[in-house]
């Protein structure tokens, strides 16, 4: 990662994540009964586990809700998740207040207009490559990996490198 990006990411201790287009490829898969089916990438899950080990708080704020999403977040141990949210900034500000943090310690990843207010305020704004143009315009970094294909892991790796935890966690995993 470029030095200036690592410097922006150094102070991050809290990450806000959207779901569709970030955790997933953004497609809506429906089964025969009209129930939503989601595809998640295991690399993203591992990255989030590593962030937790490094002491970074992950908060999911999504405009949608589904049983598969709730199951995945529970399996990952992500306890801070907000579903069916129209104004993501209000929720993000509430979380920041509860944690005694401010926007200078926050990163966010989103791909569409509802994510813009949060992305604009964060110290580090990240977008997947298929994000809407307006989102890409405010992003400090666009991931190489697409949403649902490792984009979240790329953000996790960036934050781990910036915080100095990457090498230690990699060494521990290789033992």
QUIFEN-V826926 format. One record per backbone hydrogen bond with DSSP energy under -0.5 kcal/mol. NH is the residue of the N-H (numbers start at 0). CO is the residue of the C=O. If there is no record, write none. Layout:
# QUIFEN-V826926
nh->{NH NH}
co->{CO CO}
This chain:
# QUIFEN-V826926
nh->{4 5 6 7 8 9 9 11 12 13 14 15 16 17 21 22 23 28 28 29 30 33 36 40 43 44 45 46 47 48 49 50 51 52 53 54 55 56 58 59 60 60 61 69 70 71 72 73 74 75 76 77 78 80 81 83 84 87 90 91 92 93 94 95 96 97 98 99 99 100 104 105 106 107 108 109 114 115 118 119 120 120 121 122 122 123 125 126 128 130 131 134 135 136 137 137 138 139 140 142 142 147 148 150 153 154 155 156 157 158 159 160 161 162 163 163 164 165 168 169 170 171 172 173 174}
co->{1 1 2 3 4 5 6 8 104 104 56 106 58 108 18 18 18 26 36 27 34 30 28 22 40 40 41 42 43 44 45 46 47 48 49 51 50 12 14 79 16 58 81 65 66 67 68 69 70 71 73 72 76 78 59 63 61 85 86 87 88 89 90 91 92 93 94 95 96 95 101 102 13 123 15 125 111 112 114 115 116 117 117 102 105 105 107 140 144 127 110 131 131 132 133 134 134 124 124 126 140 21 145 145 149 150 151 152 153 154 155 156 157 158 159 160 159 159 164 165 166 167 168 169 171}
